[in-house]
């Protein structure tokens, strides 16, 4: 919770490389480290770096706080589990986010007020997404599953349409 640390095995020593508080999850995609933060009101919800010196921010969905619990990457899309707002995904590095609450567990004490469970992790298998969900409300927590959004799954299907052709055949 109190920064990002790097372990030097030769010296058997941990060294702070970033002192931004309240990181909750991290992942590496194409040699880029992404770190998400779980606290409202902090400067950035998702930060990323390739060298631990220069950090950039991934945009968040409009009107969503920096209370992010989990970030994962599947089939070209980032999936974000938000503490208050359920699940979002982005196929363009956060420029556009899509709410994805397909039957996501929630508590609705009054009409128009939905309190979603907190996604704690994501697991992807074929065309299904699983999430462990925490909630203090009865029947909201547990393991949740939903189909992976069709526009995310279609990315792989489009690759099958392309075929590499080399001319002349045989080529040198």
N, CA and C of each residue as an Amber inpcrd file, in Angstrom:
protein
   516
   0.8020000  -1.2040000   0.0000000   0.0000000   0.0000000   0.0000000
   0.8440000   1.2670000   0.0000000   2.1020000   1.1660000   0.3820000
   2.9160000   2.3700000   0.5450000   4.0340000   2.4360000  -0.4740000
   3.6930000   2.3540000  -1.7480000   4.6740000   2.5300000  -2.7970000
   4.9760000   1.2470000  -3.5390000   5.9300000   1.3630000  -4.4570000
   6.3640000   0.2300000  -5.2690000   7.8330000  -0.0130000  -4.9580000
   8.1470000  -1.2620000  -4.7090000   9.4940000  -1.6310000  -4.2880000
  10.0740000  -2.6480000  -5.2580000  11.3730000  -2.5980000  -5.4430000
  12.0780000  -3.5240000  -6.3300000  13.0710000  -4.3190000  -5.4920000
  13.1030000  -5.6270000  -5.7190000  13.9880000  -6.4950000  -4.9560000
  15.2800000  -6.7390000  -5.7240000  16.4110000  -6.4940000  -5.0750000
  17.7360000  -6.7760000  -5.6370000  18.2080000  -8.0680000  -4.9880000
  18.1900000  -9.1470000  -5.7610000  18.5260000 -10.4640000  -5.2230000
  19.9860000 -10.5420000  -4.7770000  20.8940000  -9.9200000  -5.5310000
  22.3210000  -9.9780000  -5.1890000  22.6030000  -9.3420000  -3.8320000
  21.9200000  -8.2110000  -3.5490000  22.1250000  -7.5150000  -2.2740000
  21.1250000  -7.9280000  -1.1980000  20.1370000  -8.7710000  -1.5790000
  19.0730000  -9.1690000  -0.6710000  18.4380000  -7.9380000  -0.0250000
  18.0580000  -6.9770000  -0.8910000  17.5860000  -5.6890000  -0.4090000
  16.4220000  -5.1860000  -1.2580000  15.4140000  -4.6340000  -0.6080000
  14.3000000  -3.9820000  -1.2860000  14.5790000  -2.4890000  -1.3620000
  14.3040000  -1.8880000  -2.5270000  14.5140000  -0.4570000  -2.7180000
  13.2250000   0.1630000  -3.2600000  12.8150000   1.2840000  -2.6780000
  11.6200000   1.9830000  -3.1560000  11.9040000   2.5950000  -4.5240000
  11.0130000   2.3540000  -5.4790000  11.1670000   2.9530000  -6.8120000
  10.0560000   3.9600000  -7.0900000   9.0170000   3.9640000  -6.2530000
   7.9350000   4.9270000  -6.4020000   7.2090000   4.9940000  -5.0650000
   6.8690000   6.1880000  -4.6210000   6.2610000   6.3170000  -3.3020000
   4.7850000   6.7050000  -3.3370000   4.1090000   6.4800000  -4.4590000
   2.6780000   6.7580000  -4.5270000   1.9400000   5.7050000  -3.7110000
   1.0770000   6.1460000  -2.8330000   0.4070000   5.2370000  -1.9080000
  -0.8060000   4.5500000  -2.5180000  -1.2120000   3.4840000  -1.8830000
  -2.4600000   2.7640000  -2.0850000  -2.5700000   2.0130000  -3.4060000
  -1.4720000   1.4800000  -3.8820000  -1.6050000   0.6110000  -5.0560000
  -2.3210000  -0.6640000  -4.6340000  -3.1830000  -1.1610000  -5.5050000
  -3.9680000  -2.3430000  -5.1450000  -3.7040000  -3.5230000  -6.0650000
  -3.2000000  -3.2760000  -7.2550000  -2.9740000  -4.3660000  -8.1890000
  -1.9830000  -3.8920000  -9.2460000  -1.3530000  -4.8360000  -9.9050000
  -0.4320000  -4.4890000 -10.9920000  -0.4100000  -5.6250000 -12.0000000
   0.0080000  -5.3140000 -13.2020000   0.1960000  -6.3210000 -14.2290000
   1.1770000  -5.7910000 -15.2570000   1.7560000  -6.7010000 -16.0290000
   2.6890000  -6.3420000 -17.0830000   2.0730000  -6.7710000 -18.4090000
   2.0150000  -5.8380000 -19.3550000   1.5220000  -6.1100000 -20.7020000
   2.5470000  -5.5470000 -21.6710000   3.1130000  -6.3870000 -22.5010000
   4.1080000  -5.9620000 -23.4950000   5.2280000  -5.1350000 -22.8630000
   5.7990000  -5.6400000 -21.7750000   6.9160000  -5.0050000 -21.0620000
   6.5700000  -3.6430000 -20.4550000   5.3100000  -3.3700000 -20.2440000
   4.8680000  -2.1500000 -19.5710000   4.2280000  -2.5660000 -18.2520000
   4.6680000  -1.9480000 -17.1410000   4.0870000  -2.2060000 -15.8330000
   2.9220000  -1.2500000 -15.6150000   1.7470000  -1.8000000 -15.3510000
   0.5500000  -1.0220000 -15.0330000   0.2570000  -1.2170000 -13.5560000
  -0.0120000  -0.1280000 -12.8450000  -0.3400000  -0.1800000 -11.4230000
  -1.6500000   0.5690000 -11.2190000  -2.5750000  -0.0580000 -10.4920000
  -3.8520000   0.5970000 -10.1940000  -3.8970000   0.9740000  -8.7210000
  -4.6640000   2.0070000  -8.4320000  -4.7100000   2.5730000  -7.0860000
  -6.1280000   2.5320000  -6.5460000  -6.2300000   2.2410000  -5.2600000
  -7.5200000   2.0190000  -4.6310000  -7.7340000   3.0160000  -3.5010000
  -7.9230000   4.2690000  -3.8570000  -8.2420000   5.2970000  -2.8670000
  -8.8750000   6.4750000  -3.5960000 -10.0260000   6.9320000  -3.1180000
 -10.6390000   8.0910000  -3.7740000  -9.8080000   9.3470000  -3.5460000
  -9.7690000  10.1970000  -4.5640000  -9.1370000  11.5010000  -4.4210000
  -7.6410000  11.5570000  -4.6630000  -7.0020000  10.4200000  -4.9560000
  -5.5720000  10.4740000  -5.2730000  -5.4210000  10.9130000  -6.7200000
  -4.2240000  11.3610000  -7.1300000  -4.0700000  11.9610000  -8.4570000
  -4.3640000  11.0430000  -9.6420000  -4.0540000   9.7600000  -9.5630000
  -4.2380000   8.8860000 -10.7220000  -4.7490000   7.5310000 -10.2740000
  -5.6020000   6.9320000 -11.0800000  -6.1190000   5.6080000 -10.7700000
  -5.3180000   4.5040000 -11.4120000  -4.8030000   4.7520000 -12.6260000
  -3.9760000   3.7650000 -13.3220000  -2.7430000   4.4850000 -13.8400000
  -1.5760000   4.0110000 -13.4190000  -0.2990000   4.5750000 -13.8890000
   0.4870000   3.4610000 -14.5510000   1.3650000   3.8500000 -15.4920000
   2.1770000   2.8300000 -16.1450000   3.5670000   3.3720000 -16.4560000
   4.5280000   2.4380000 -16.5740000   5.9270000   2.7900000 -16.8110000
   6.6530000   1.6320000 -17.4860000   7.7440000   1.9660000 -18.1290000
   8.6370000   0.9390000 -18.6570000   9.9880000   0.9780000 -17.9650000
  10.2420000   2.0450000 -17.1860000  11.5760000   2.2070000 -16.6030000
  11.5790000   2.6180000 -15.1300000  10.4380000   2.7150000 -14.4830000
  10.2870000   3.1410000 -13.0880000  10.6980000   4.5920000 -12.8530000
  11.0760000   5.2970000 -13.8940000  11.4570000   6.7030000 -13.7730000
  10.3600000   7.6100000 -14.3130000   9.8440000   7.2620000 -15.4710000
   8.8130000   8.0430000 -16.1370000   7.4870000   7.3110000 -16.0240000
   6.5100000   7.9840000 -15.4260000   5.1880000   7.3990000 -15.2490000
   4.1710000   8.1880000 -16.0590000   3.2470000   7.4670000 -16.6750000
   2.1460000   8.0920000 -17.3830000   0.8430000   7.5750000 -16.7920000
  -0.2470000   8.2700000 -17.0880000  -1.5510000   7.8960000 -16.5600000
  -2.4560000   7.3910000 -17.6710000  -3.1870000   6.3190000 -17.3740000
  -4.2220000   5.8490000 -18.2810000  -5.5130000   6.5530000 -17.8800000
  -6.2320000   7.1300000 -18.8410000  -7.4950000   7.7980000 -18.4950000
  -8.4860000   6.8200000 -17.8730000  -9.3220000   7.3350000 -16.9860000
 -10.3770000   6.5480000 -16.3480000 -11.7180000   6.8790000 -16.9990000
 -12.7100000   6.0350000 -16.7730000 -14.0490000   6.3790000 -17.2640000
 -14.5180000   7.6970000 -16.6510000 -15.3390000   8.4120000 -17.3590000
 -15.8760000   9.6800000 -16.8910000 -16.6350000   9.4790000 -15.5800000
 -16.3940000  10.3890000 -14.6360000 -17.0860000  10.3930000 -13.3420000
 -16.8300000   9.1550000 -12.4880000 -15.6840000   8.4940000 -12.6930000
 -15.3240000   7.3370000 -11.8760000 -14.1360000   7.7240000 -11.0140000
 -14.2070000   7.3890000  -9.7360000 -13.1360000   7.7480000  -8.8040000
 -11.8990000   6.8740000  -9.0160000 -10.8540000   7.1800000  -8.2970000
  -9.6180000   6.4020000  -8.3780000  -9.6410000   5.1940000  -7.4370000
 -10.8160000   4.7380000  -7.0610000 -10.9450000   3.5470000  -6.2150000
 -11.0340000   2.2980000  -7.0840000  -9.8880000   1.8730000  -7.5800000
  -9.8330000   0.7310000  -8.4800000  -9.2310000  -0.4450000  -7.7240000
  -9.8540000  -1.5880000  -7.8090000  -9.3700000  -2.7490000  -7.0670000
  -8.5060000  -3.6720000  -7.9110000  -8.8540000  -3.8400000  -9.1860000
  -8.1370000  -4.8240000 -10.0020000  -8.1110000  -4.3780000 -11.4600000
  -7.0240000  -4.7170000 -12.1350000  -6.8900000  -4.4730000 -13.5730000
  -6.3260000  -5.7350000 -14.1920000  -6.9160000  -6.1730000 -15.2840000
  -6.4120000  -7.3390000 -15.9930000  -6.4760000  -7.0630000 -17.4840000
  -5.8360000  -7.9140000 -18.2530000  -5.7400000  -7.7280000 -19.6960000
  -6.0740000  -9.0490000 -20.3610000  -6.9800000  -9.0040000 -21.3210000
  -7.3590000 -10.2210000 -22.0280000  -7.7210000  -9.8870000 -23.4660000
  -7.0860000 -10.5610000 -24.3910000  -7.4470000 -10.4840000 -25.8070000
  -7.4940000  -9.0420000 -26.3350000  -6.5240000  -8.2280000 -25.9050000
  -6.4490000  -6.8610000 -26.4050000  -7.2640000  -5.8430000 -25.6270000
  -7.8510000  -6.2430000 -24.5130000  -8.6840000  -5.3210000 -23.7360000
  -8.2490000  -5.3140000 -22.2740000  -8.2700000  -4.1150000 -21.6730000
  -8.0650000  -3.9810000 -20.2380000  -9.4250000  -4.0990000 -19.5600000
  -9.4880000  -4.9110000 -18.5010000 -10.6910000  -5.0440000 -17.6910000
 -10.3900000  -4.4550000 -16.3220000 -11.2270000  -3.5150000 -15.8950000
 -11.0260000  -2.8250000 -14.6290000 -12.1710000  -3.1600000 -13.6790000
 -11.8220000  -3.5850000 -12.4650000 -12.7970000  -3.7960000 -11.4110000
 -12.7740000  -2.5980000 -10.4930000 -13.8830000  -1.8750000 -10.4350000
 -13.9580000  -0.6400000  -9.6580000 -14.6910000  -0.8980000  -8.3400000
 -14.2360000  -0.2690000  -7.2790000 -14.7930000  -0.4940000  -5.9480000
 -16.2730000  -0.1190000  -5.8730000 -16.6830000   0.9550000  -6.5170000
 -18.0630000   1.4200000  -6.4180000 -18.9200000   1.1210000  -7.6420000
 -18.2990000   0.8780000  -8.7750000 -19.0530000   0.9110000 -10.0310000
 -19.0240000  -0.3720000 -10.8400000 -18.5270000  -1.4730000 -10.3110000
 -18.5470000  -2.7230000 -11.0450000 -17.3870000  -2.8750000 -12.0060000
 -17.6830000  -3.2850000 -13.2310000 -16.6600000  -3.6600000 -14.2080000
 -16.7300000  -2.7520000 -15.4300000 -15.5540000  -2.3850000 -15.9330000
 -15.4140000  -1.6380000 -17.1800000 -14.3510000  -2.3320000 -18.0170000
 -14.3880000  -2.1200000 -19.3380000 -13.2860000  -2.5830000 -20.1740000
 -12.9750000  -1.5450000 -21.2400000 -11.7090000  -1.5680000 -21.6770000
 -11.2420000  -0.6300000 -22.7010000 -10.3730000  -1.3790000 -23.6970000
 -10.6150000  -1.1310000 -24.9700000  -9.8200000  -1.7410000 -26.0290000
  -8.8310000  -0.7560000 -26.6290000  -8.7640000   0.4590000 -26.0670000
  -7.8680000   1.4680000 -26.6290000  -7.0690000   2.1820000 -25.5320000
  -6.5460000   1.3900000 -24.5920000  -5.6740000   1.8920000 -23.5290000
  -6.3180000   3.0180000 -22.7270000  -7.6110000   2.8820000 -22.4380000
  -8.2970000   3.8200000 -21.5620000  -8.8860000   5.0480000 -22.2290000
  -8.7470000   5.1890000 -23.5280000  -9.3440000   6.3510000 -24.1930000
 -10.8700000   6.2780000 -24.1410000 -11.3970000   5.0760000 -24.2200000
 -12.8380000   4.8460000 -24.1280000 -13.0630000   3.6180000 -23.2420000
 -13.9620000   3.7360000 -22.3020000 -14.2970000   2.6300000 -21.4080000
 -15.7570000   2.2470000 -21.6160000 -16.0400000   0.9610000 -21.5380000
 -17.4000000   0.4520000 -21.6430000 -17.7960000  -0.1630000 -20.3120000
 -18.9420000   0.2530000 -19.7680000 -19.4610000  -0.3840000 -18.5580000
 -19.8510000  -1.8060000 -18.9250000 -19.4710000  -2.7480000 -18.0810000
 -19.8600000  -4.1310000 -18.3300000 -20.3730000  -4.7300000 -17.0350000
 -21.6810000  -4.6450000 -16.8680000 -22.2890000  -5.1130000 -15.6290000
 -23.2950000  -6.2220000 -15.8970000 -23.0310000  -7.0330000 -16.8990000
 -23.9230000  -8.1110000 -17.2840000 -24.2770000  -8.9680000 -16.0650000
 -25.4350000  -8.7070000 -15.4750000 -25.9050000  -9.4300000 -14.2900000
 -24.8970000  -9.3950000 -13.1420000 -24.0540000  -8.3520000 -13.1000000
 -23.0610000  -8.2500000 -12.0290000 -23.7760000  -8.0790000 -10.6980000
 -23.3430000  -8.7820000  -9.6530000 -24.0670000  -8.7310000  -8.3800000
 -24.0810000  -7.3360000  -7.7600000 -25.2580000  -6.9620000  -7.2680000
 -25.4230000  -5.6360000  -6.6710000 -26.4890000  -5.6950000  -5.5880000
 -26.4780000  -4.6990000  -4.7430000 -27.4780000  -4.5090000  -3.7090000
 -28.2150000  -3.2310000  -4.0720000 -29.5360000  -3.2970000  -4.1480000
 -30.3450000  -2.1340000  -4.5240000 -31.3380000  -1.8520000  -3.3960000
 -30.9230000  -1.0550000  -2.3980000 -31.7960000  -0.8030000  -1.2430000
 -33.0420000   0.0170000  -1.5930000 -32.9290000   0.8820000  -2.6010000
 -34.0670000   1.6730000  -3.0660000 -33.9790000   1.7570000  -4.5890000
 -35.0920000   1.9750000  -5.2560000 -35.0450000   2.0840000  -6.7150000
 -34.0740000   3.1800000  -7.1710000 -33.2480000   2.8400000  -8.1370000
 -32.3040000   3.8070000  -8.6910000 -30.9650000   3.8580000  -7.9810000
 -30.8180000   3.1340000  -6.8680000 -29.5420000   3.0970000  -6.1570000
 -28.9960000   1.6730000  -6.2070000 -27.9350000   1.4830000  -6.9730000
 -27.2900000   0.1820000  -7.0940000 -25.9200000   0.2390000  -6.4470000
 -25.6690000  -0.6510000  -5.5030000 -24.3640000  -0.7540000  -4.8550000
 -23.7580000  -2.0760000  -5.3100000 -22.7250000  -1.9810000  -6.1470000
 -22.1300000  -3.1690000  -6.7410000 -21.1220000  -3.8030000  -5.7990000
 -20.9690000  -5.1160000  -5.9260000 -19.9060000  -5.8100000  -5.2280000
 -18.5630000  -5.3720000  -5.7980000 -17.4960000  -5.6010000  -5.0550000
 -16.1550000  -5.1780000  -5.4740000 -15.4560000  -6.3420000  -6.1660000
 -15.1390000  -6.1990000  -7.4700000 -14.3900000  -7.2530000  -8.1540000
 -12.9770000  -7.3340000  -7.5690000 -12.5830000  -8.5110000  -7.1200000
 -11.2830000  -8.6840000  -6.4900000 -10.2460000  -9.2770000  -7.4480000
 -10.6990000  -9.9500000  -8.4870000  -9.8060000 -10.5190000  -9.4900000
 -10.6340000 -10.9290000 -10.7050000  -9.9500000 -11.1790000 -11.8050000
 -10.5990000 -11.6910000 -13.0140000  -9.8450000 -12.9290000 -13.4770000
 -10.5880000 -13.8790000 -14.0040000 -10.0110000 -15.0550000 -14.6600000
 -10.7890000 -15.2320000 -15.9520000 -10.0700000 -15.4350000 -17.0420000
 -10.6990000 -15.5810000 -18.3530000 -10.4710000 -16.9970000 -18.8590000
 -11.5290000 -17.6020000 -19.3700000 -11.4370000 -18.9530000 -19.9070000
 -12.3490000 -19.0370000 -21.1310000 -11.7290000 -19.2350000 -22.2800000
 -12.4750000 -19.2930000 -23.5420000 -13.3410000 -18.0420000 -23.7000000
 -14.6600000 -18.1940000 -23.5860000 -15.5450000 -17.0460000 -23.7800000
 -16.2290000 -16.6030000 -22.4880000 -15.6480000 -16.9950000 -21.3320000
 -16.2500000 -16.6640000 -20.0450000 -15.2660000 -15.8980000 -19.1600000
 -15.7900000 -14.8990000 -18.4720000 -15.0200000 -14.1320000 -17.5030000
 -15.5500000 -14.4780000 -16.1150000 -14.6220000 -14.7600000 -15.1870000
 -14.9750000 -15.0310000 -13.8030000 -14.3920000 -13.9270000 -12.9410000
 -15.0720000 -13.5960000 -11.8480000 -14.5600000 -12.6020000 -10.9040000
 -14.9360000 -13.0300000  -9.4960000 -13.9590000 -12.9280000  -8.5980000
 -14.2670000 -13.0500000  -7.1880000 -14.8070000 -11.7090000  -6.7440000
 -15.9490000 -11.6880000  -6.0610000 -16.6190000 -10.4390000  -5.7060000
 -16.7940000 -10.3620000  -4.1910000 -16.3450000  -9.2450000  -3.6200000
 -16.5300000  -8.9840000  -2.1910000 -17.6930000  -8.0280000  -1.9980000
 -18.4890000  -8.2990000  -0.9750000 -19.5540000  -7.3720000  -0.5920000
 -20.0130000  -7.7030000   0.8220000 -20.3140000  -6.6780000   1.6130000
 -20.8780000  -6.9330000   2.9370000 -22.3780000  -7.2490000   2.8690000
 -22.9790000  -7.1190000   1.6790000 -24.4060000  -7.3360000   1.5330000
 -24.6930000  -8.7860000   1.1450000 -25.7050000  -9.3520000   1.7480000
 -26.0770000 -10.7390000   1.5010000 -26.4020000 -10.9700000   0.0210000
 -25.9570000 -12.0910000  -0.5000000 -26.2080000 -12.5190000  -1.8840000
 -25.5280000 -11.6520000  -2.9410000 -24.5600000 -10.8220000  -2.5590000
 -23.8510000 -10.0030000  -3.5430000 -22.4330000 -10.5260000  -3.7530000
 -21.7800000 -11.0180000  -2.7180000 -20.4180000 -11.5250000  -2.8430000
 -20.3900000 -12.9510000  -3.3570000 -19.1960000 -13.3990000  -3.7390000
 -19.0230000 -14.7690000  -4.2200000 -18.2590000 -14.7910000  -5.5210000
 -18.4780000 -15.8420000  -6.2910000 -17.8410000 -15.9590000  -7.6010000
 -18.8970000 -15.6550000  -8.6550000 -18.5470000 -14.7660000  -9.5520000
 -19.4570000 -14.2760000 -10.5900000 -18.8980000 -14.6990000 -11.9450000
 -19.7500000 -15.0470000 -12.8690000 -19.2890000 -15.3370000 -14.2290000
 -20.2130000 -14.6440000 -15.2220000 -19.6130000 -14.2790000 -16.3470000
 -20.3730000 -13.6240000 -17.4200000 -19.6700000 -13.9310000 -18.7330000
 -20.3910000 -13.8540000 -19.8160000 -19.7150000 -14.0100000 -21.1040000
 -18.7740000 -12.8320000 -21.3470000 -17.6240000 -13.1060000 -21.9360000
 -16.7080000 -12.0290000 -22.3210000 -17.4150000 -11.2300000 -23.4150000
 -17.3560000  -9.9050000 -23.3520000 -18.0630000  -9.0960000 -24.3570000
 -17.6960000  -9.5150000 -25.7870000 -18.7020000  -9.5550000 -26.6200000
 -18.5340000 -10.0200000 -28.0000000 -17.5000000  -9.2040000 -28.7720000
 -17.4480000  -7.8810000 -28.5410000 -16.4840000  -7.0770000 -29.2880000
 -15.0390000  -7.3970000 -28.8780000 -14.8360000  -7.9170000 -27.6750000
 -13.4930000  -8.3500000 -27.2600000 -13.1770000  -9.6920000 -27.8960000
 -14.1350000 -10.5990000 -27.8940000 -13.9110000 -11.9170000 -28.4970000
 -13.7060000 -11.8310000 -30.0060000 -14.3410000 -10.8740000 -30.6560000
 -14.2590000 -10.7810000 -32.1170000 -12.8780000 -10.3750000 -32.6020000
 -12.0360000  -9.8530000 -31.7190000 -10.6810000  -9.4730000 -32.1230000
  -9.9400000 -10.6760000 -32.6660000  -9.9700000 -11.8030000 -31.9460000
  -9.2870000 -13.0090000 -32.4150000  -9.9230000 -13.5580000 -33.6740000
 -11.2340000 -13.4850000 -33.7720000 -11.9170000 -14.0150000 -34.9360000
 -11.5100000 -13.2640000 -36.2010000 -11.2690000 -11.9560000 -36.0950000
 -10.8650000 -11.1830000 -37.2680000  -9.4820000 -11.5740000 -37.7520000
  -8.5900000 -11.9520000 -36.8340000  -7.2540000 -12.3620000 -37.2430000
  -7.3000000 -13.6030000 -38.1280000  -8.2820000 -14.4600000 -37.8940000
  -8.4000000 -15.6620000 -38.7080000  -8.7450000 -15.3380000 -40.1670000
  -9.3080000 -14.1650000 -40.4150000  -9.6680000 -13.7770000 -41.7710000
  -8.4460000 -13.4230000 -42.6160000  -7.3700000 -13.0140000 -41.9610000
  -6.1690000 -12.6010000 -42.6680000  -5.2640000 -13.7900000 -42.9120000
  -4.7420000 -13.8900000 -44.1360000  -3.8040000 -14.9480000 -44.4720000
  -2.5850000 -14.3070000 -45.1050000  -1.4180000 -14.7470000 -44.6970000
  -0.1850000 -14.2250000 -45.2500000   0.0980000 -14.9670000 -46.5520000
   0.4130000 -14.1940000 -47.5840000   0.7730000 -14.7880000 -48.8770000
   2.0780000 -14.1750000 -49.3380000   2.9880000 -15.0220000 -49.7690000
   4.2960000 -14.5850000 -50.2440000   4.3950000 -14.9320000 -51.7290000
   4.7970000 -13.9380000 -52.5130000   4.9630000 -14.1550000 -53.9590000
   6.3400000 -13.7240000 -54.3610000   6.9790000 -14.2400000 -55.3450000
   6.5760000 -15.4880000 -56.0100000   6.7640000 -16.6790000 -55.0900000
   6.1280000 -17.7400000 -55.4000000   6.2310000 -18.9420000 -54.5990000
   6.8450000 -20.0300000 -55.4530000   7.9840000 -20.5550000 -55.1840000
   8.8080000 -20.3120000 -54.0060000   9.5390000 -18.9760000 -54.1090000
   9.8010000 -18.3750000 -52.9370000  10.4930000 -17.0960000 -52.8730000
  11.8680000 -17.3120000 -52.2880000  12.7840000 -16.3780000 -52.5870000
  14.1380000 -16.4460000 -52.0520000  14.2740000 -15.3810000 -50.9760000
